[in-house]
Amino acid sequence: MQPNVDQAVLEALGLEATGSKMVAHGGSSFASTYKLTASKDGHEFAYFMKTGVGAEAETMFRGLRSAFLSQLRQDVRSLT
């Protein structure tokens, strides 16, 4: 069976294609979301993945990145 997870995603997460699967899980007019499941070293992992193209998606991702970093700074004081 041919894997449906992009090689760049597998490499970024340190996963192998065997046993990795990505299934569409909602979306909008400018973004798509997926559930990525994989196993590594006998452990199961599940990831949420969001992709998008165009100006609306760029705005969304910039906002998500900013919100994520702000929350991370609040939760993990040693990073500031």
PEMOBEL-V685580 format. One record per helix or strand of 3 or more residues. SS is the DSSP state (~ for helix, > for strand). FROM is the first residue (numbers start at 1). TO is the last residue. Records with the same first field share a line. If there is no record, write none. Layout:
# PEMOBEL-V685580
SS = FROM-TO + FROM-TO
This chain:
# PEMOBEL-V685580
~ = 7-13 + 54-75 + 77-79
> = 21-27 + 31-40 + 43-52
